[in-house]
Amino acid sequence: MATSSVKPKLYYASSPINSNKMGFSTKSISLKQPIINKLNPSQSIIKSSLQTPTLHFPQKSSTAAAAAAAAAKLQTPPPQSQWNILQKAAAMAFDAVETALTAHELRRPLPKTADPGVQIAGNFSPVPEHPVEHGLTVAGKIPDSIRGVYVRNGANPLFEPAAGHHFFDGDGMIHAVKFDGGAASYACRFTETQRLAQERALGRPIFPKAIGELHGHSGIARLLLFYARGLFNLVDHRHGAGVANAGLVYHNNRLLAMSEDDLPYHVRVTPAGDLQTVERYSFAGQLKTTMIAHPKVDPTTGEMFALSYDVVQKPYLKYFKFSKTGEKSADVEIPVSEPTMMHDFAITENFVIIPDQQVVFKMSEMIRGGSPVVYDKNKTARFGVLDKYAENSDGIKWIEVPDCFCFHLWNSWEEPESDEIVVIGSCMTPPDSIFNECDEGLKSVLSEIRLNLKTGKSTRRPIVSDVDQVNLEAGMVNRNKLGRKTRFAYLAIAEPWPKVSGFAKVDLSNGDVSKFFYGDEKYGGEPLFLPKENSNSDSDSDSDSEEGYILAFVHDEKAWKSELQIVNALTMELEATVELPSRVPYGFHGTFISSKDLETQA
C-alpha cells in the first residue's frame, strides 16, 4: 500500500519535562521547527496561546494487544495482507489521489478552525491510553458520600492529522476516576469504535474528518475517495463512522459513549476501575439511525429521550424515546425544511423542547467551495414544543425565538400558572464561530427563554447582570431535577476562550453568581455537579442551598500536570485534589455512576 506524502504517526503530546513518567518511550520533535509546518509550509511559525513546548510521538500504543482483541469483535474489512491484486492496485491508486489532494490543500494556510497547530495544541493535544492505577495521592479528604466513578469524554486523535483537523474530529477517549472509601484510581481508554479499529489496522487516518476536511471541492473529493475505497472493501462505513467523543450517559445499566454521527457505544467500567468497550450499541437492533450526544434521562421515570438528524435526506429530524429497560418507541418525524444543527434539546415533565435554529447544513455550499455548516441570517430561530409521548408530530407547537442560537440547553420546566415553558440555555454569538473562522470574539450569554403556549410568543433575557457577565458554556443542573424547576446551574467559565479558568454557580432565580477559579495557569472543562444523597438538593427547588460537590478535571499548564478537583457546592471551597498519573486533555462531557449502579452493569 503506497504511503501518503505526510507519513501518519501515532499522535500524542506529553510533558516537556519528563515523558518517562507517562510509562512509554517517545521521540520528540521541538516546536522551534513545528511539526505542523509540513501541513502549512508557507507558515514558518505557528502562533497559538495553546501551544505546547514539545510534541511526542510514541513508537506504538501501550495497549496494542488489548486494542487488537477489541477490534477483533468489530466488523472490519480484511487486513491488507489478505487483499487481492485488484484491491492492492485500487489502494495504490486511491493513495496517489489522496497524496495529490492533500498537497493541493496545503498550498494555502489552513483556517484556524481546521489547523491542527491551533486546534490540538497545548493541552488540547492527545495522550496515550493509561491502564488503571490505584492509590493516587490526595490532598485534603475525599467526601465519604462520593462512591462510584466519574467519567468524562473527549477528543483524542490516534494519528497525527495529515491535513485539516478540528478539535471535534478526534477519536473518543474516556477518562475515569473511581472512588472507594476515600481512595481514588485513574484510567483512560479509547472507545473502540469501528472507525478507530479500521484506522489502527491500516496504520493511518482514512475516514474523512467531518469538520476539518469536509469543506469545499476538496471535501467532496475526499468523500468520493472514501466511498470508492468502500466499493473495493478497503474500508467499511456500513457499520458506523463516528468517533463517540462527545457525550456520556448511563441508562439501563449501560454507560454509553456518543457522538451525533453514529450509534452509541457501550463501555463497561471494570471492578478495578478500568474501561472496556463492549460493542456498538443498537439497543438490540431497535436503533438503526444516528443519535445525538445529549439524550435526556427523566429522573422520575428512568426513560431516555433522544433525537436523530440527517444532513442529506428526509426526514431530516426524528424524535424517539427508550423505556427504563431499553425498549424503543417508534420514530416521530419532526417537520423541518432543511437539515439543522441539532446538538442539544430539552425535556420537561410532559414535553420535549426541540430547537430549530439558524446554524444549518447546506451541502451545496461545498460545491461553491465553502463549509456545509453555515449561519442562515434569513432564518428565524424557533423552538418546538411536543408532548413527550406523542406518536406523531401533528401536535407540535412552534414558537419563534429570534436571533437565538443555544449550542447547549441546561434545563427546562413548565409553569402552568402562566402557560409558559421556561428554557435555560447559553445563547452563543457568532452562532457558527465554533465551526467557521471569524474575527468576532465568541460570546455565550446564559439566558432564560420563555415560550408562551397560549399566545405563541417568546421572551428572552440574560440571567446574569452585565457586571457579572462571563462566557458560560458546558455544565449542568442537578440531574435529579432535570425537566423540573431548578434554582442553580453549574457552568464552565469559558475564558480566556477556548480555555476554562473555573466554574460559576448561578442562582437562576435572581442572577447571583458565585465563581470558583482553578488556580494560577490552571484550566479545566465541564464541571459535574454530584448531589449529596438524601439532601434537599433532591426535594426543594426553592431552597437557598444545594448540597453536593462539583468535580472537574484541571490541568496545570505551568507544572504540566493534571488533577481532579472536588469543590463543596455549598461553601464553594476546595475539599480535595486528586493528583493524576496522566495528563488529561481538555475535553467535553461527563457523568457520574454510583457504586450501587456499577454493581448492576450489563
N, C-alpha and C positions, 0 to 999 in steps of 0.2 A: 504494500500500500504506500503510495507516494506521500511524502510529508509536505506540509504547507511551508511557506516562507518564514513563518514565525513558529518555531517549534514549541508545542504545548508543554507546559511544565506543571507539576503539582504546585499549587499557588498558596503559600501560607506566609504570614508575616509574624515574626516572633520578636522577642526582646533584643534590642541592640546591645544590651549589656552582657547577658549570658543566656544564650539559646539552649545550652545543655540542660538547663532546669526544666525545659519542656519535655525532655525524655526522647529526643530524636536528633539525629545528625543532620546538619544542614550545610548548604553552601550559600554564601552571602554575596549580594551584589549591592554596592554602595549607590545611593541615590545621588551622589555627586555627578554620576553619569546615569540618570534614571533609566530603569528597565523600560519604562513607558515610552522612552524616546523612540524606540523602534516601532511603536504604534503611531507616533506623531513625529516623524523625522524632522519636520520643519521647526519643531519646538525644542530648543536645547535645554530649557529649564521649565519645570512644572511648578507653578506657584499654587500651593494649597495649604491652608492652615491645618488640614487634616493629615498632612504627610508624615509618615514615619521615617526615622533616620535610615533604616535598613530593611530590605526585603529578603526573606529567606525562603529557599525552595528545597523542601525535604527530598531525599532520594526516593522515598516511597512511603506509602501510608503506613502508619504504625499498626493498623488493624486490617491489613490486606487479606488475611485468611478469613477473618470474620465477615468482611465485606463480600468476599467471593462466595461464602456459604449463603449469605443473604441473597446475593444476586442469582444464585442457582435456583431459588424458589420463584424468580420472576420469569415472565415470558419474554425472552430476548431472541434476536436473530442468531444464526450460527456464528461461532467465533471465526476470526479471519483465517485461521488455519484450515477451516473446512469450506472456505469459499471455492466455487468452481471457477473455471477460466473466464467465463463471461462476467461473473461478479468482480473478479480481480481487475479485469480490463475496465469495467464500468467505474470501479473505485478510483483507479488511476486517473481516468478522465474527469470525474467529478472533483477530485482533489486538485487537479490542474486548474479547473474553472474556479474553484474556491480560492486558490492562491492568487489568481489574477484579480478576482473580485476584491479580496482583502487589500491587495496592493493598490487597487484603484481607490478604495475607500480612504486609505491612509495617506493619499496625496494631499489631502486637506486636513487641517486640525479638526479633531472631533469636538462636537459641542460638549459643554460641561456635563450635561445630563447623560452623555454616553462615553465620557472619557474615564477609563479606569484610574488614571492618575488623580482624579478628583473623587470619583465615586467610591473607590475602595482603598483609599489611602489612610494612613494612621490607624486608629483603632476601628475603622470600618473594614480593614483588611482581614482575610480569613485566617483560621487556625486549624491545626490538625485535630483529629479526634483525641480524646483523653479518656482512658479507661477509669472506672470508678476508683476513687481514692478516699480513704476514710481518715478519721482522726484529724480533721482540719483545725487549724489554730483559730480560736475565737477570742476576740477582745470584748469584754462585757459578758452578759449572760443571755443565752437564747431563752426566750419565754417558754415556760413549761407547756403552754397551750399550743405551741407550734409543733405539730407532729404530722408528718407527711412529706410531700415532695413539691418543691417549687420548680416548675419547668417553664422555659422561655424559648421561643423560636427565633430564628434569624437566618439571614442570607450569608452563605459561606461557600464561594465558588471553589470547586475541587481543582480546576485547572486555571492557569493564567489565561486571561482573555486574549484572544488573537486579534480582536478588533474592538468594536463598540461594546460597552458593558454598563448597565445601570445597576445601582445597588440592589434593586428589587429582583434582578435576574439571577442572583446567586443560589446555589444549591442549599436546601434546607438543612439546618443543624439545630439540634435541641440541646440546651444546657440545663442540667438538673442538679439541684441541691436538695438532698434528703436529710430530714431532721428526725432524730430519735433520742429522746431522753437528754436533751441539751447538747448532743453531739451532732456533727454535720459531715456529710460526704459530698463529693462532686464528681460528675461525669459529663462528657459531651460527645454526641454521636451524630453522624449524618443520618437523615431519614433516607432509607434505601429505596428511592423512587425508581421507576422504570427508566427514567431519563439518566439518572446517576449511574445505574448499573450498566447501561449500554455505553455511556461515555467512558466509564472506567475500563470496560473491556476493550474499547477501541484505543484507549490511551490518549484521548484528546477530546476537546469540546466539539460536538457535532450537531446538537439541537440549536435552532435559531434562538437568540436572546430576544424575548418578547418586546422589551423596551429599548435596549441598547443597540440592536441590529435591525429591527424591522421598521425601517423608515426609508422613504424614497424608493428609487428604482433598484438600489442595491438590496433593499429589504424584500422586494418582490422576487429578485433573482435568488436570494437566499431561501425563500420559501419554496420556489420551484426546484432548486437544487436539493433541498431536504426531501421533498416528496419524490423526486427522481431516485434518490438513494433508497427510499422506501419501496419503490417499484421493483428494485433489484434485491430486496430483502437484506440490504446492508444495515438498515436501521428499521425500527418498528415503532410507529407512532400510534398504532391502533389501541394500545393499552395505556395511553396517557403520556403526556409530555410535560407535566407540571413539576414544580420544584418543591412544593409542600413547605414553604419557608415562612409563611405569614402568621397564621392563627393556630391556636391550640384550644381544644375543648374536650371536656370529659363527659361522656354520655353513654348510658347503657353499658357501664363497666369497661369502657374503652377510652383511651387517650387517642384523639385524632389530630393529626398534623395536616394543615390545609394551605392551599393557595387557590385562588379563584379560577385557575386554568385547568383543573383536574378534579378527580375524585379525591377524597381524603385518604390518608394513610394511617393505619392502626399501628401504634407504637406501644410496646409494653415496658413498664418500669419493673425491673427485676427486684427480688427481695433485697439484694445487695445495694440497689440504687443505680444500677446501670440501665441502659436503654437498648431495646431490641425492636427493630422494625418487623412487624408480623406480616402485613400484606397491604396492598392497595385495596381499600375497603369500599365495597359496593352495597353494604347493608344486605348481604345475602342475595345479591343480584337485583335488588329493587332500584338502586340508583344507577342510572345509565347516562347521566349528563354531569357536567361540572357542578361544583357547589362553591359558593363564595366562602371566604375565610373567616367570616364573622357570623356564624349561626347563633341563634339565641336560645338558651335553655330556660324555660319557665321554672322559677324556683318552687312554685307550688305544685304543678302537675308533673314536672320532670320531662315534659315534651320538649322537642327541639324543632325550631322553625328556621327555614333557610330559603335562599334564592339561588337561581342559576341564570346566567346570561350568556347569550351567543352573539358574537360580533359580526357574523357572516349572514346567517339566515334566520327567518322567523320560525318559531316565536323567539323574539329577542330576549324575553324575560319570563321566567317561570317561578312560581312560589309553591312550596310544599312543606310538609311537617313530618316529624317522626314521633311515634309514641314513646313513652318512657322505656319500653322494651325493644324499640328499634323498628316497628312496623311503619312503613312509609305510606303517606297519603297519595292520592292522585295529584298530578301536576295541575296547577291553576295558571293558565296563561294570562299574564298581565299585559294589557294593551299599551304598548309604546310604539311610536312611529319609527324609531331608529335605535340602534344599539347605544346604550347609555352606560357610562362608567358607574358600576354598582358595587362599590367596595363594602358598604355597610348599610344597615337599616335598623329598625327598632320595633319593639313589641310593647303593648300594654296588656292589661289583664284580659281584654276582649278583642283587641285589634292588632293588626300588623301595619306598620308605617313604612311606606316604600318611597324613597326619594327618586325623582326623575329630574336630574339636574343638567347643568349646561356643559359639562365635560362629556363628550360623546365620541364614538368611534366612527370615523369616516374612512373606509378603506380606499376610497377614490383619491384621498389626499396623497397616498403613496405613489399613485400614478403621476401626480403633479410634483413629486419629489419631496413631499413633506412627511410628517408623522401622522399615523392614523388616529392618534389621540389628540383631539382638538377642543378648544373652548368655543362654543357656539354662542356668539353675542346676541344673535337674533332669537334665541330660545328663552322662554321664561321657565325658570325652575318651578317645580310643583311637587307636592307630597301627596301620595295616595293613601287613603285610609280604608282598609278592608277587614272584614270580620276574620278573625284568626282561623275559624273553622269553615270558611266559605268553600263551596265546591266549584265555584266559577267566579269570574271577576265582574259579573253583572252589577253587583252592589258596591263596587269601589267608588269612592268619592275623592275627586282630585281637587286640591286646594293650592292655588298659586302662591309661591313664596319668592318674590322677585330678587334677583341678584344674590342668590344663596347657593354656596357650594360647601357642603359639610362632608369631608372625607370620612369622618367618624361621627357617629351619634352615640352619646353616652347613656341616655335613658329616655324613657317616655312614659307618660301616665295619663289617666283620664281624670277630668274634673267635671263631673256630671252637672254640678250646680250652674255652670256657665256653658255647658255643651261644648267644652273645649278639650282638645288633646294637647298636652304640653310636651314638646320635644326639646331635649337638651343636646346641643352639638357644638362643634367648633367650626365656625364659618371661615373658610380659607380664601385669601386673595394673594396673588392671582390664582384662579382656580386650577389652572394646568401647570403651575410652576414646578411641581414635582417631576413632571414628565417632559416639559419643553423648556428650553433655555429662555430666560427673560432677564431684563435688567432690574425690574422692580423687585424689592425685597419682599419675602413672604411674610404675611400677617395672618395669624389664626386667632379669632375672637370667640371666646366662649359665649354662647348665645342661648336665649330662651325663645323658642318659636311656638306660638300658639295658633292652633288650627281650629277655627270655629266651625263646628259641624252644622250649625243652624244657618249661619249667614254665608258659609263658603269662603270666608275671608281669613287672612292670616295677619299676625303681627310678629315682629322680631325685635329684640332688644339685647344689647350687651349686658351680661350679668355682672361683670367686674367693672369698676369705675375706671375712668381714664387714668387716674393717678396710679392705680394698681395694675393697669393693663400690661400683660406679658403674653407671649405666644404660648398657648396651652394646647398641646397635641399629644395624644397617646395617654391612656389612663382608663379609669373605670369608676363606677359607683359600687356600693355594696351589692355583690351579685345575688345575695339573698333577697334583695328588693327589686331586682330587675323587672321592669314593667309596672312598678308601683311607685308612688311618690317617694322621692328621696331628698334628703336635705343636703347631703355632702357629695362632692365629687373629688377624686384624687387624680390630678393630671400633671403630665410632664411639663416642666418649664423649658420649652424648646428654644433656648437662647444660650449662647450665640448659635443660631441656626446653621447647620442641621444638628448641632450637639444639644445635649440636655444637661443643664447645670444643676437641676434639682427638681422638686415637685411642689405643687400647690394643693392645699386642702381648701376647697372653695365651698362656702355656705351658699347654696343655691337660692335660699330664701331672701338673703339680703346683700349678697355680693362680697361678704367679708372673705379675705384671703389670708391664709397662714402659709408661709413659704418655708421650705427646708432645702438648704443647699448642701451638695455632697462634699464640698471642700475645695481648697485651692487646687486648680488644674485637675479636678476630678469631674468626670461626666458619666452619665448613665443613660437610662432609657425609660420605658414604661414603668410606672410604679404600680405594684399589685397590692390592693387592699385586702387583707385577710381578717374578716370579722372574728372577734372572740366568741367562742361558743357560749350560748345561753346568756347573752348580753342584750342590752336594749338596742343594740345595732340591728337586731332581727325583728323588733316589735314596733317601736315608736318612731315614725318618720319625722316627727317634730321635735324629737329630743335634742337638747343642746349639746349632746355628746354622742360619740360613736366609738365604742370600744373595739379595739383591734390593732393590727400592725400593718405597716407598709413595708414591703420587701422590694429591693431594687438592686440589680447588678450595677456596679460602679467601677470605672477604670481610672486609675491614677496615671495621667499622661506624663507626669514628671518622673515617677518611680517605675513606670511601665509595668504596673501590677494591677490585678483586678481583685475585687472583693464583693461580698454581698452585705448590704447594709439593712438593718432591721430597725425601723423607727416606730415609736409609740404614737398611735393616731390621736390619742387624747392630748398628750403633752407636746407632741411634735419634737421629741428629743430622741437621740440615738440610743437604742437599747443594746445593740450588739453589732459587731462587724466580723464576718467570716472571711478569713484570708483564703483565696482560691489558688490552686496549683497551676491553673492555666489562665492565659489572657482570655477575657470574654469580650468579643467584639460587640459594638453597638448593634442592637437588633430590633425585633418587632414585638410580638405579643406573647403573653404567657398566661398560666393558670396555676392553681394550687390543688393538689389531690390529697385529701386527708388520709391518714394511716388506715382508717376504717375502710375507705373506698379502695385503697390499694390491695386490701385483703380479698376483695371480691372481683379483681380484674379478670376479664375474659382471657 
